Amino acid sequence: MRRDPIDVDASTCPTLVCDNPTDTVANRGNTLYEALNYKKDIIVFQASDGAGAHCEAGATGLFEQMVFDCIDKIVKN
């Protein structure tokens, strides 16, 4: 799989980053969040909420609620 670098300086749209420190596949969302220079928000999911698996697979309802709440906030502003 080819992965091109992300040009975070070129981002001009609000960005939601989801992070999960216990995800064994991808757990560097905080690095992307810190690099972004435009409107941004981060959701950090926790294993204690049932969201410890990759892509928060153990807590899809929580994931969807939090993501849609964030999108709602962006759309209303």
mmJSON file of the N, C-alpha and C atoms, coordinates in Angstrom:
{"data_MODEL":{"atom_site":{
"group_PDB":["ATOM","ATOM","ATOM","ATOM","ATOM","ATOM","ATOM","ATOM","ATOM","ATOM","ATOM","ATOM","ATOM","ATOM","ATOM","ATOM","ATOM","ATOM","ATOM","ATOM","ATOM","ATOM","ATOM","ATOM","ATOM","ATOM","ATOM","ATOM","ATOM","ATOM","ATOM","ATOM","ATOM","ATOM","ATOM","ATOM","ATOM","ATOM","ATOM","ATOM","ATOM","ATOM","ATOM","ATOM","ATOM","ATOM","ATOM","ATOM","ATOM","ATOM","ATOM","ATOM","ATOM","ATOM","ATOM","ATOM","ATOM","ATOM","ATOM","ATOM","ATOM","ATOM","ATOM","ATOM","ATOM","ATOM","ATOM","ATOM","ATOM","ATOM","ATOM","ATOM","ATOM","ATOM","ATOM","ATOM","ATOM","ATOM","ATOM","ATOM","ATOM","ATOM","ATOM","ATOM","ATOM","ATOM","ATOM","ATOM","ATOM","ATOM","ATOM","ATOM","ATOM","ATOM","ATOM","ATOM","ATOM","ATOM","ATOM","ATOM","ATOM","ATOM","ATOM","ATOM","ATOM","ATOM","ATOM","ATOM","ATOM","ATOM","ATOM","ATOM","ATOM","ATOM","ATOM","ATOM","ATOM","ATOM","ATOM","ATOM","ATOM","ATOM","ATOM","ATOM","ATOM","ATOM","ATOM","ATOM","ATOM","ATOM","ATOM","ATOM","ATOM","ATOM","ATOM","ATOM","ATOM","ATOM","ATOM","ATOM","ATOM","ATOM","ATOM","ATOM","ATOM","ATOM","ATOM","ATOM","ATOM","ATOM","ATOM","ATOM","ATOM","ATOM","ATOM","ATOM","ATOM","ATOM","ATOM","ATOM","ATOM","ATOM","ATOM","ATOM","ATOM","ATOM","ATOM","ATOM","ATOM","ATOM","ATOM","ATOM","ATOM","ATOM","ATOM","ATOM","ATOM","ATOM","ATOM","ATOM","ATOM","ATOM","ATOM","ATOM","ATOM","ATOM","ATOM","ATOM","ATOM","ATOM","ATOM","ATOM","ATOM","ATOM","ATOM","ATOM","ATOM","ATOM","ATOM","ATOM","ATOM","ATOM","ATOM","ATOM","ATOM","ATOM","ATOM","ATOM","ATOM","ATOM","ATOM","ATOM","ATOM","ATOM","ATOM","ATOM","ATOM","ATOM","ATOM","ATOM","ATOM","ATOM","ATOM","ATOM","ATOM","ATOM","ATOM","ATOM","ATOM","ATOM","ATOM"],
"id":[1,2,3,4,5,6,7,8,9,10,11,12,13,14,15,16,17,18,19,20,21,22,23,24,25,26,27,28,29,30,31,32,33,34,35,36,37,38,39,40,41,42,43,44,45,46,47,48,49,50,51,52,53,54,55,56,57,58,59,60,61,62,63,64,65,66,67,68,69,70,71,72,73,74,75,76,77,78,79,80,81,82,83,84,85,86,87,88,89,90,91,92,93,94,95,96,97,98,99,100,101,102,103,104,105,106,107,108,109,110,111,112,113,114,115,116,117,118,119,120,121,122,123,124,125,126,127,128,129,130,131,132,133,134,135,136,137,138,139,140,141,142,143,144,145,146,147,148,149,150,151,152,153,154,155,156,157,158,159,160,161,162,163,164,165,166,167,168,169,170,171,172,173,174,175,176,177,178,179,180,181,182,183,184,185,186,187,188,189,190,191,192,193,194,195,196,197,198,199,200,201,202,203,204,205,206,207,208,209,210,211,212,213,214,215,216,217,218,219,220,221,222,223,224,225,226,227,228,229,230,231],
"type_symbol":["N","C","C","N","C","C","N","C","C","N","C","C","N","C","C","N","C","C","N","C","C","N","C","C","N","C","C","N","C","C","N","C","C","N","C","C","N","C","C","N","C","C","N","C","C","N","C","C","N","C","C","N","C","C","N","C","C","N","C","C","N","C","C","N","C","C","N","C","C","N","C","C","N","C","C","N","C","C","N","C","C","N","C","C","N","C","C","N","C","C","N","C","C","N","C","C","N","C","C","N","C","C","N","C","C","N","C","C","N","C","C","N","C","C","N","C","C","N","C","C","N","C","C","N","C","C","N","C","C","N","C","C","N","C","C","N","C","C","N","C","C","N","C","C","N","C","C","N","C","C","N","C","C","N","C","C","N","C","C","N","C","C","N","C","C","N","C","C","N","C","C","N","C","C","N","C","C","N","C","C","N","C","C","N","C","C","N","C","C","N","C","C","N","C","C","N","C","C","N","C","C","N","C","C","N","C","C","N","C","C","N","C","C","N","C","C","N","C","C","N","C","C","N","C","C","N","C","C","N","C","C"],
"label_atom_id":["N","CA","C","N","CA","C","N","CA","C","N","CA","C","N","CA","C","N","CA","C","N","CA","C","N","CA","C","N","CA","C","N","CA","C","N","CA","C","N","CA","C","N","CA","C","N","CA","C","N","CA","C","N","CA","C","N","CA","C","N","CA","C","N","CA","C","N","CA","C","N","CA","C","N","CA","C","N","CA","C","N","CA","C","N","CA","C","N","CA","C","N","CA","C","N","CA","C","N","CA","C","N","CA","C","N","CA","C","N","CA","C","N","CA","C","N","CA","C","N","CA","C","N","CA","C","N","CA","C","N","CA","C","N","CA","C","N","CA","C","N","CA","C","N","CA","C","N","CA","C","N","CA","C","N","CA","C","N","CA","C","N","CA","C","N","CA","C","N","CA","C","N","CA","C","N","CA","C","N","CA","C","N","CA","C","N","CA","C","N","CA","C","N","CA","C","N","CA","C","N","CA","C","N","CA","C","N","CA","C","N","CA","C","N","CA","C","N","CA","C","N","CA","C","N","CA","C","N","CA","C","N","CA","C","N","CA","C","N","CA","C","N","CA","C","N","CA","C","N","CA","C","N","CA","C","N","CA","C","N","CA","C","N","CA","C","N","CA","C"],
"label_alt_id":[null,null,null,null,null,null,null,null,null,null,null,null,null,null,null,null,null,null,null,null,null,null,null,null,null,null,null,null,null,null,null,null,null,null,null,null,null,null,null,null,null,null,null,null,null,null,null,null,null,null,null,null,null,null,null,null,null,null,null,null,null,null,null,null,null,null,null,null,null,null,null,null,null,null,null,null,null,null,null,null,null,null,null,null,null,null,null,null,null,null,null,null,null,null,null,null,null,null,null,null,null,null,null,null,null,null,null,null,null,null,null,null,null,null,null,null,null,null,null,null,null,null,null,null,null,null,null,null,null,null,null,null,null,null,null,null,null,null,null,null,null,null,null,null,null,null,null,null,null,null,null,null,null,null,null,null,null,null,null,null,null,null,null,null,null,null,null,null,null,null,null,null,null,null,null,null,null,null,null,null,null,null,null,null,null,null,null,null,null,null,null,null,null,null,null,null,null,null,null,null,null,null,null,null,null,null,null,null,null,null,null,null,null,null,null,null,null,null,null,null,null,null,null,null,null,null,null,null,null,null,null],
"label_comp_id":["MET","MET","MET","ARG","ARG","ARG","ARG","ARG","ARG","ASP","ASP","ASP","PRO","PRO","PRO","ILE","ILE","ILE","ASP","ASP","ASP","VAL","VAL","VAL","ASP","ASP","ASP","ALA","ALA","ALA","SER","SER","SER","THR","THR","THR","CYS","CYS","CYS","PRO","PRO","PRO","THR","THR","THR","LEU","LEU","LEU","VAL","VAL","VAL","CYS","CYS","CYS","ASP","ASP","ASP","ASN","ASN","ASN","PRO","PRO","PRO","THR","THR","THR","ASP","ASP","ASP","THR","THR","THR","VAL","VAL","VAL","ALA","ALA","ALA","ASN","ASN","ASN","ARG","ARG","ARG","GLY","GLY","GLY","ASN","ASN","ASN","THR","THR","THR","LEU","LEU","LEU","TYR","TYR","TYR","GLU","GLU","GLU","ALA","ALA","ALA","LEU","LEU","LEU","ASN","ASN","ASN","TYR","TYR","TYR","LYS","LYS","LYS","LYS","LYS","LYS","ASP","ASP","ASP","ILE","ILE","ILE","ILE","ILE","ILE","VAL","VAL","VAL","PHE","PHE","PHE","GLN","GLN","GLN","ALA","ALA","ALA","SER","SER","SER","ASP","ASP","ASP","GLY","GLY","GLY","ALA","ALA","ALA","GLY","GLY","GLY","ALA","ALA","ALA","HIS","HIS","HIS","CYS","CYS","CYS","GLU","GLU","GLU","ALA","ALA","ALA","GLY","GLY","GLY","ALA","ALA","ALA","THR","THR","THR","GLY","GLY","GLY","LEU","LEU","LEU","PHE","PHE","PHE","GLU","GLU","GLU","GLN","GLN","GLN","MET","MET","MET","VAL","VAL","VAL","PHE","PHE","PHE","ASP","ASP","ASP","CYS","CYS","CYS","ILE","ILE","ILE","ASP","ASP","ASP","LYS","LYS","LYS","ILE","ILE","ILE","VAL","VAL","VAL","LYS","LYS","LYS","ASN","ASN","ASN"],
"label_asym_id":["A","A","A","A","A","A","A","A","A","A","A","A","A","A","A","A","A","A","A","A","A","A","A","A","A","A","A","A","A","A","A","A","A","A","A","A","A","A","A","A","A","A","A","A","A","A","A","A","A","A","A","A","A","A","A","A","A","A","A","A","A","A","A","A","A","A","A","A","A","A","A","A","A","A","A","A","A","A","A","A","A","A","A","A","A","A","A","A","A","A","A","A","A","A","A","A","A","A","A","A","A","A","A","A","A","A","A","A","A","A","A","A","A","A","A","A","A","A","A","A","A","A","A","A","A","A","A","A","A","A","A","A","A","A","A","A","A","A","A","A","A","A","A","A","A","A","A","A","A","A","A","A","A","A","A","A","A","A","A","A","A","A","A","A","A","A","A","A","A","A","A","A","A","A","A","A","A","A","A","A","A","A","A","A","A","A","A","A","A","A","A","A","A","A","A","A","A","A","A","A","A","A","A","A","A","A","A","A","A","A","A","A","A","A","A","A","A","A","A","A","A","A","A","A","A","A","A","A","A","A","A"],
"label_entity_id":["1","1","1","1","1","1","1","1","1","1","1","1","1","1","1","1","1","1","1","1","1","1","1","1","1","1","1","1","1","1","1","1","1","1","1","1","1","1","1","1","1","1","1","1","1","1","1","1","1","1","1","1","1","1","1","1","1","1","1","1","1","1","1","1","1","1","1","1","1","1","1","1","1","1","1","1","1","1","1","1","1","1","1","1","1","1","1","1","1","1","1","1","1","1","1","1","1","1","1","1","1","1","1","1","1","1","1","1","1","1","1","1","1","1","1","1","1","1","1","1","1","1","1","1","1","1","1","1","1","1","1","1","1","1","1","1","1","1","1","1","1","1","1","1","1","1","1","1","1","1","1","1","1","1","1","1","1","1","1","1","1","1","1","1","1","1","1","1","1","1","1","1","1","1","1","1","1","1","1","1","1","1","1","1","1","1","1","1","1","1","1","1","1","1","1","1","1","1","1","1","1","1","1","1","1","1","1","1","1","1","1","1","1","1","1","1","1","1","1","1","1","1","1","1","1","1","1","1","1","1","1"],
"label_seq_id":[1,1,1,2,2,2,3,3,3,4,4,4,5,5,5,6,6,6,7,7,7,8,8,8,9,9,9,10,10,10,11,11,11,12,12,12,13,13,13,14,14,14,15,15,15,16,16,16,17,17,17,18,18,18,19,19,19,20,20,20,21,21,21,22,22,22,23,23,23,24,24,24,25,25,25,26,26,26,27,27,27,28,28,28,29,29,29,30,30,30,31,31,31,32,32,32,33,33,33,34,34,34,35,35,35,36,36,36,37,37,37,38,38,38,39,39,39,40,40,40,41,41,41,42,42,42,43,43,43,44,44,44,45,45,45,46,46,46,47,47,47,48,48,48,49,49,49,50,50,50,51,51,51,52,52,52,53,53,53,54,54,54,55,55,55,56,56,56,57,57,57,58,58,58,59,59,59,60,60,60,61,61,61,62,62,62,63,63,63,64,64,64,65,65,65,66,66,66,67,67,67,68,68,68,69,69,69,70,70,70,71,71,71,72,72,72,73,73,73,74,74,74,75,75,75,76,76,76,77,77,77],
"pdbx_PDB_ins_code":[null,null,null,null,null,null,null,null,null,null,null,null,null,null,null,null,null,null,null,null,null,null,null,null,null,null,null,null,null,null,null,null,null,null,null,null,null,null,null,null,null,null,null,null,null,null,null,null,null,null,null,null,null,null,null,null,null,null,null,null,null,null,null,null,null,null,null,null,null,null,null,null,null,null,null,null,null,null,null,null,null,null,null,null,null,null,null,null,null,null,null,null,null,null,null,null,null,null,null,null,null,null,null,null,null,null,null,null,null,null,null,null,null,null,null,null,null,null,null,null,null,null,null,null,null,null,null,null,null,null,null,null,null,null,null,null,null,null,null,null,null,null,null,null,null,null,null,null,null,null,null,null,null,null,null,null,null,null,null,null,null,null,null,null,null,null,null,null,null,null,null,null,null,null,null,null,null,null,null,null,null,null,null,null,null,null,null,null,null,null,null,null,null,null,null,null,null,null,null,null,null,null,null,null,null,null,null,null,null,null,null,null,null,null,null,null,null,null,null,null,null,null,null,null,null,null,null,null,null,null,null],
"Cartn_x":[0.844,0.0,0.892,0.607,1.364,0.755,1.604,1.131,1.895,1.189,1.803,1.792,2.803,2.806,1.65,1.147,0.055,0.655,0.206,0.659,-0.291,0.023,-0.882,-0.991,0.005,-0.053,-1.042,-1.392,-2.332,-3.78,-4.004,-5.36,-6.121,-7.281,-8.111,-9.534,-9.716,-11.04,-10.923,-11.981,-11.943,-11.638,-10.816,-10.372,-10.634,-11.245,-11.445,-10.454,-9.662,-8.703,-9.211,-9.286,-9.644,-8.375,-8.148,-6.958,-7.37,-6.565,-6.804,-5.443,-4.978,-3.633,-3.41,-4.472,-4.299,-4.486,-4.746,-4.882,-3.514,-3.418,-2.12,-1.769,-2.691,-2.439,-2.089,-2.867,-2.655,-2.986,-1.97,-2.206,-1.41,-1.287,-0.515,-1.359,-2.645,-3.517,-3.081,-2.527,-2.075,-0.966,-0.143,0.93,0.346,-0.654,-1.33,-2.01,-2.714,-3.418,-2.459,-1.327,-0.355,0.224,0.303,0.878,-0.097,-1.385,-2.383,-2.37,-2.542,-2.514,-3.843,-4.852,-6.158,-7.147,-8.407,-9.437,-9.371,-9.249,-9.08,-9.724,-10.037,-10.574,-10.048,-9.942,-9.465,-10.377,-10.626,-11.337,-10.371,-10.128,-9.252,-10.135,-10.176,-10.975,-10.158,-10.821,-10.145,-10.637,-9.737,-10.109,-11.14,-11.083,-12.033,-13.468,-13.627,-14.96,-15.376,-14.556,-14.821,-14.262,-13.499,-12.996,-11.502,-11.022,-9.596,-9.119,-10.027,-9.64,-9.38,-8.765,-8.479,-9.771,-9.744,-10.898,-12.078,-11.791,-12.821,-13.906,-13.504,-14.45,-15.324,-14.842,-15.63,-16.648,-16.649,-17.554,-18.045,-18.612,-19.031,-20.111,-21.0,-22.034,-21.436,-20.483,-19.789,-19.031,-18.324,-17.577,-18.513,-19.606,-20.533,-21.145,-21.518,-22.096,-21.112,-19.876,-18.887,-18.504,-18.359,-18.002,-19.145,-20.372,-21.498,-21.748,-21.502,-21.606,-20.592,-19.393,-18.363,-18.736,-19.216,-19.637,-20.787,-21.712,-22.828,-22.324,-21.355,-20.771,-20.105,-19.422,-18.755,-19.797,-20.82,-21.842,-22.617,-22.868,-23.622,-22.81,-21.498,-20.656,-20.315],
"Cartn_y":[-1.169,0.0,1.235,2.152,3.397,4.436,5.087,6.146,7.421,8.382,9.675,10.496,11.325,12.178,13.171,13.51,14.468,15.864,16.79,18.178,18.905,18.87,19.454,20.963,21.61,23.057,23.448,22.511,22.798,22.568,22.043,21.753,23.052,23.181,24.374,23.999,22.794,22.403,21.896,22.038,21.518,20.021,19.586,18.2,17.591,16.429,15.666,14.514,14.433,13.344,12.459,11.165,10.207,9.47,9.387,8.722,7.674,6.655,5.575,5.059,5.479,5.108,3.605,2.821,1.374,0.609,1.298,0.66,0.136,-1.158,-1.752,-1.595,-1.105,-0.925,0.529,1.442,2.862,3.682,4.247,5.006,6.308,6.958,8.19,9.377,9.349,10.455,11.765,11.682,12.903,13.589,12.823,13.399,14.201,13.655,14.382,15.626,15.484,16.612,17.76,17.457,18.495,19.175,18.461,19.023,19.916,19.714,20.506,21.955,22.868,24.296,24.987,24.24,24.828,24.395,24.67,24.265,22.753,22.348,20.926,20.561,19.289,18.751,17.33,16.836,15.475,14.785,13.519,12.655,11.538,11.384,10.316,9.259,8.095,6.993,6.182,5.634,4.9,3.457,2.571,1.167,1.024,1.886,1.817,2.108,2.721,2.973,1.867,0.822,-0.267,-0.012,1.052,1.462,1.183,0.09,-0.195,-0.904,-1.42,-2.159,-1.211,-1.751,-0.968,-0.38,0.88,1.612,1.604,1.497,1.531,0.491,-0.666,-1.721,-2.193,-2.083,-2.528,-1.516,-0.341,0.721,1.545,0.868,1.591,2.635,2.341,3.318,4.586,4.428,5.577,6.352,5.622,6.253,7.097,6.499,7.213,8.431,8.278,9.405,10.561,10.275,11.34,11.994,11.196,11.746,12.61,12.12,12.908,14.154,14.096,15.301,16.346,15.913,16.839,17.43,16.593,17.086,18.085,17.775,18.685,20.041,20.035,21.279,22.085,21.4,22.079,22.69,21.944,22.399,23.591,23.6,24.686,25.957,25.869,27.065,27.51],
"Cartn_z":[0.0,0.0,0.0,-0.889,-0.981,-0.055,0.7,1.593,1.308,0.739,0.476,1.754,1.944,3.134,3.086,4.237,4.343,4.488,3.644,3.744,4.681,5.976,6.959,6.81,6.247,6.056,4.968,4.111,3.025,3.441,4.617,5.078,5.341,4.704,4.91,5.302,5.788,6.257,7.696,8.463,9.824,9.802,10.724,10.748,12.12,12.119,13.339,13.342,14.385,14.544,15.681,15.42,16.462,16.867,18.165,18.676,19.693,19.782,20.717,21.17,22.32,22.769,22.907,23.048,23.206,21.906,20.813,19.506,19.088,18.829,18.488,17.014,16.202,14.775,14.453,14.974,14.673,15.916,16.537,17.766,17.803,16.651,16.588,16.163,16.455,16.093,16.711,17.913,18.575,17.789,17.091,16.275,15.12,14.457,13.38,13.928,15.033,15.638,15.94,16.53,16.877,15.639,14.531,13.31,12.545,12.745,12.019,12.488,11.529,11.839,11.587,11.215,10.918,11.986,11.798,12.763,12.957,14.208,14.474,15.799,15.918,17.158,17.276,18.498,18.71,19.707,19.427,20.348,20.718,22.0,22.473,23.133,22.519,23.032,24.02,25.024,26.082,26.151,26.526,26.714,27.819,28.818,29.934,29.489,28.312,27.75,26.789,26.693,25.758,24.377,24.225,22.909,22.762,23.331,23.298,22.048,21.235,20.036,18.863,17.803,16.603,16.049,15.726,15.194,16.161,17.446,18.48,18.23,17.709,17.324,18.482,19.702,20.838,21.319,20.717,21.173,19.986,19.014,17.801,18.095,19.026,19.369,19.95,20.855,21.443,20.371,19.495,18.407,17.541,17.098,16.22,16.915,18.168,18.903,18.99,19.353,19.536,18.21,17.164,15.852,15.315,15.386,14.863,15.706,17.009,17.828,17.372,17.051,16.587,15.212,14.321,12.998,13.156,14.027,14.29,14.77,15.644,16.157,15.034,14.141,13.013,12.061,11.756,10.81,11.383,12.686,13.309,13.424,13.374,13.465,12.109],
"occupancy":[1.0,1.0,1.0,1.0,1.0,1.0,1.0,1.0,1.0,1.0,1.0,1.0,1.0,1.0,1.0,1.0,1.0,1.0,1.0,1.0,1.0,1.0,1.0,1.0,1.0,1.0,1.0,1.0,1.0,1.0,1.0,1.0,1.0,1.0,1.0,1.0,1.0,1.0,1.0,1.0,1.0,1.0,1.0,1.0,1.0,1.0,1.0,1.0,1.0,1.0,1.0,1.0,1.0,1.0,1.0,1.0,1.0,1.0,1.0,1.0,1.0,1.0,1.0,1.0,1.0,1.0,1.0,1.0,1.0,1.0,1.0,1.0,1.0,1.0,1.0,1.0,1.0,1.0,1.0,1.0,1.0,1.0,1.0,1.0,1.0,1.0,1.0,1.0,1.0,1.0,1.0,1.0,1.0,1.0,1.0,1.0,1.0,1.0,1.0,1.0,1.0,1.0,1.0,1.0,1.0,1.0,1.0,1.0,1.0,1.0,1.0,1.0,1.0,1.0,1.0,1.0,1.0,1.0,1.0,1.0,1.0,1.0,1.0,1.0,1.0,1.0,1.0,1.0,1.0,1.0,1.0,1.0,1.0,1.0,1.0,1.0,1.0,1.0,1.0,1.0,1.0,1.0,1.0,1.0,1.0,1.0,1.0,1.0,1.0,1.0,1.0,1.0,1.0,1.0,1.0,1.0,1.0,1.0,1.0,1.0,1.0,1.0,1.0,1.0,1.0,1.0,1.0,1.0,1.0,1.0,1.0,1.0,1.0,1.0,1.0,1.0,1.0,1.0,1.0,1.0,1.0,1.0,1.0,1.0,1.0,1.0,1.0,1.0,1.0,1.0,1.0,1.0,1.0,1.0,1.0,1.0,1.0,1.0,1.0,1.0,1.0,1.0,1.0,1.0,1.0,1.0,1.0,1.0,1.0,1.0,1.0,1.0,1.0,1.0,1.0,1.0,1.0,1.0,1.0,1.0,1.0,1.0,1.0,1.0,1.0,1.0,1.0,1.0,1.0,1.0,1.0],
"B_iso_or_equiv":[0.0,0.0,0.0,0.0,0.0,0.0,0.0,0.0,0.0,0.0,0.0,0.0,0.0,0.0,0.0,0.0,0.0,0.0,0.0,0.0,0.0,0.0,0.0,0.0,0.0,0.0,0.0,0.0,0.0,0.0,0.0,0.0,0.0,0.0,0.0,0.0,0.0,0.0,0.0,0.0,0.0,0.0,0.0,0.0,0.0,0.0,0.0,0.0,0.0,0.0,0.0,0.0,0.0,0.0,0.0,0.0,0.0,0.0,0.0,0.0,0.0,0.0,0.0,0.0,0.0,0.0,0.0,0.0,0.0,0.0,0.0,0.0,0.0,0.0,0.0,0.0,0.0,0.0,0.0,0.0,0.0,0.0,0.0,0.0,0.0,0.0,0.0,0.0,0.0,0.0,0.0,0.0,0.0,0.0,0.0,0.0,0.0,0.0,0.0,0.0,0.0,0.0,0.0,0.0,0.0,0.0,0.0,0.0,0.0,0.0,0.0,0.0,0.0,0.0,0.0,0.0,0.0,0.0,0.0,0.0,0.0,0.0,0.0,0.0,0.0,0.0,0.0,0.0,0.0,0.0,0.0,0.0,0.0,0.0,0.0,0.0,0.0,0.0,0.0,0.0,0.0,0.0,0.0,0.0,0.0,0.0,0.0,0.0,0.0,0.0,0.0,0.0,0.0,0.0,0.0,0.0,0.0,0.0,0.0,0.0,0.0,0.0,0.0,0.0,0.0,0.0,0.0,0.0,0.0,0.0,0.0,0.0,0.0,0.0,0.0,0.0,0.0,0.0,0.0,0.0,0.0,0.0,0.0,0.0,0.0,0.0,0.0,0.0,0.0,0.0,0.0,0.0,0.0,0.0,0.0,0.0,0.0,0.0,0.0,0.0,0.0,0.0,0.0,0.0,0.0,0.0,0.0,0.0,0.0,0.0,0.0,0.0,0.0,0.0,0.0,0.0,0.0,0.0,0.0,0.0,0.0,0.0,0.0,0.0,0.0,0.0,0.0,0.0,0.0,0.0,0.0],
"pdbx_formal_charge":[null,null,null,null,null,null,null,null,null,null,null,null,null,null,null,null,null,null,null,null,null,null,null,null,null,null,null,null,null,null,null,null,null,null,null,null,null,null,null,null,null,null,null,null,null,null,null,null,null,null,null,null,null,null,null,null,null,null,null,null,null,null,null,null,null,null,null,null,null,null,null,null,null,null,null,null,null,null,null,null,null,null,null,null,null,null,null,null,null,null,null,null,null,null,null,null,null,null,null,null,null,null,null,null,null,null,null,null,null,null,null,null,null,null,null,null,null,null,null,null,null,null,null,null,null,null,null,null,null,null,null,null,null,null,null,null,null,null,null,null,null,null,null,null,null,null,null,null,null,null,null,null,null,null,null,null,null,null,null,null,null,null,null,null,null,null,null,null,null,null,null,null,null,null,null,null,null,null,null,null,null,null,null,null,null,null,null,null,null,null,null,null,null,null,null,null,null,null,null,null,null,null,null,null,null,null,null,null,null,null,null,null,null,null,null,null,null,null,null,null,null,null,null,null,null,null,null,null,null,null,null],
"auth_seq_id":[1,1,1,2,2,2,3,3,3,4,4,4,5,5,5,6,6,6,7,7,7,8,8,8,9,9,9,10,10,10,11,11,11,12,12,12,13,13,13,14,14,14,15,15,15,16,16,16,17,17,17,18,18,18,19,19,19,20,20,20,21,21,21,22,22,22,23,23,23,24,24,24,25,25,25,26,26,26,27,27,27,28,28,28,29,29,29,30,30,30,31,31,31,32,32,32,33,33,33,34,34,34,35,35,35,36,36,36,37,37,37,38,38,38,39,39,39,40,40,40,41,41,41,42,42,42,43,43,43,44,44,44,45,45,45,46,46,46,47,47,47,48,48,48,49,49,49,50,50,50,51,51,51,52,52,52,53,53,53,54,54,54,55,55,55,56,56,56,57,57,57,58,58,58,59,59,59,60,60,60,61,61,61,62,62,62,63,63,63,64,64,64,65,65,65,66,66,66,67,67,67,68,68,68,69,69,69,70,70,70,71,71,71,72,72,72,73,73,73,74,74,74,75,75,75,76,76,76,77,77,77],
"auth_comp_id":["MET","MET","MET","ARG","ARG","ARG","ARG","ARG","ARG","ASP","ASP","ASP","PRO","PRO","PRO","ILE","ILE","ILE","ASP","ASP","ASP","VAL","VAL","VAL","ASP","ASP","ASP","ALA","ALA","ALA","SER","SER","SER","THR","THR","THR","CYS","CYS","CYS","PRO","PRO","PRO","THR","THR","THR","LEU","LEU","LEU","VAL","VAL","VAL","CYS","CYS","CYS","ASP","ASP","ASP","ASN","ASN","ASN","PRO","PRO","PRO","THR","THR","THR","ASP","ASP","ASP","THR","THR","THR","VAL","VAL","VAL","ALA","ALA","ALA","ASN","ASN","ASN","ARG","ARG","ARG","GLY","GLY","GLY","ASN","ASN","ASN","THR","THR","THR","LEU","LEU","LEU","TYR","TYR","TYR","GLU","GLU","GLU","ALA","ALA","ALA","LEU","LEU","LEU","ASN","ASN","ASN","TYR","TYR","TYR","LYS","LYS","LYS","LYS","LYS","LYS","ASP","ASP","ASP","ILE","ILE","ILE","ILE","ILE","ILE","VAL","VAL","VAL","PHE","PHE","PHE","GLN","GLN","GLN","ALA","ALA","ALA","SER","SER","SER","ASP","ASP","ASP","GLY","GLY","GLY","ALA","ALA","ALA","GLY","GLY","GLY","ALA","ALA","ALA","HIS","HIS","HIS","CYS","CYS","CYS","GLU","GLU","GLU","ALA","ALA","ALA","GLY","GLY","GLY","ALA","ALA","ALA","THR","THR","THR","GLY","GLY","GLY","LEU","LEU","LEU","PHE","PHE","PHE","GLU","GLU","GLU","GLN","GLN","GLN","MET","MET","MET","VAL","VAL","VAL","PHE","PHE","PHE","ASP","ASP","ASP","CYS","CYS","CYS","ILE","ILE","ILE","ASP","ASP","ASP","LYS","LYS","LYS","ILE","ILE","ILE","VAL","VAL","VAL","LYS","LYS","LYS","ASN","ASN","ASN"],
"auth_asym_id":["A","A","A","A","A","A","A","A","A","A","A","A","A","A","A","A","A","A","A","A","A","A","A","A","A","A","A","A","A","A","A","A","A","A","A","A","A","A","A","A","A","A","A","A","A","A","A","A","A","A","A","A","A","A","A","A","A","A","A","A","A","A","A","A","A","A","A","A","A","A","A","A","A","A","A","A","A","A","A","A","A","A","A","A","A","A","A","A","A","A","A","A","A","A","A","A","A","A","A","A","A","A","A","A","A","A","A","A","A","A","A","A","A","A","A","A","A","A","A","A","A","A","A","A","A","A","A","A","A","A","A","A","A","A","A","A","A","A","A","A","A","A","A","A","A","A","A","A","A","A","A","A","A","A","A","A","A","A","A","A","A","A","A","A","A","A","A","A","A","A","A","A","A","A","A","A","A","A","A","A","A","A","A","A","A","A","A","A","A","A","A","A","A","A","A","A","A","A","A","A","A","A","A","A","A","A","A","A","A","A","A","A","A","A","A","A","A","A","A","A","A","A","A","A","A","A","A","A","A","A","A"],
"auth_atom_id":["N","CA","C","N","CA","C","N","CA","C","N","CA","C","N","CA","C","N","CA","C","N","CA","C","N","CA","C","N","CA","C","N","CA","C","N","CA","C","N","CA","C","N","CA","C","N","CA","C","N","CA","C","N","CA","C","N","CA","C","N","CA","C","N","CA","C","N","CA","C","N","CA","C","N","CA","C","N","CA","C","N","CA","C","N","CA","C","N","CA","C","N","CA","C","N","CA","C","N","CA","C","N","CA","C","N","CA","C","N","CA","C","N","CA","C","N","CA","C","N","CA","C","N","CA","C","N","CA","C","N","CA","C","N","CA","C","N","CA","C","N","CA","C","N","CA","C","N","CA","C","N","CA","C","N","CA","C","N","CA","C","N","CA","C","N","CA","C","N","CA","C","N","CA","C","N","CA","C","N","CA","C","N","CA","C","N","CA","C","N","CA","C","N","CA","C","N","CA","C","N","CA","C","N","CA","C","N","CA","C","N","CA","C","N","CA","C","N","CA","C","N","CA","C","N","CA","C","N","CA","C","N","CA","C","N","CA","C","N","CA","C","N","CA","C","N","CA","C","N","CA","C","N","CA","C","N","CA","C","N","CA","C","N","CA","C","N","CA","C"],
"pdbx_PDB_model_num":[1,1,1,1,1,1,1,1,1,1,1,1,1,1,1,1,1,1,1,1,1,1,1,1,1,1,1,1,1,1,1,1,1,1,1,1,1,1,1,1,1,1,1,1,1,1,1,1,1,1,1,1,1,1,1,1,1,1,1,1,1,1,1,1,1,1,1,1,1,1,1,1,1,1,1,1,1,1,1,1,1,1,1,1,1,1,1,1,1,1,1,1,1,1,1,1,1,1,1,1,1,1,1,1,1,1,1,1,1,1,1,1,1,1,1,1,1,1,1,1,1,1,1,1,1,1,1,1,1,1,1,1,1,1,1,1,1,1,1,1,1,1,1,1,1,1,1,1,1,1,1,1,1,1,1,1,1,1,1,1,1,1,1,1,1,1,1,1,1,1,1,1,1,1,1,1,1,1,1,1,1,1,1,1,1,1,1,1,1,1,1,1,1,1,1,1,1,1,1,1,1,1,1,1,1,1,1,1,1,1,1,1,1,1,1,1,1,1,1,1,1,1,1,1,1,1,1,1,1,1,1]
}}}
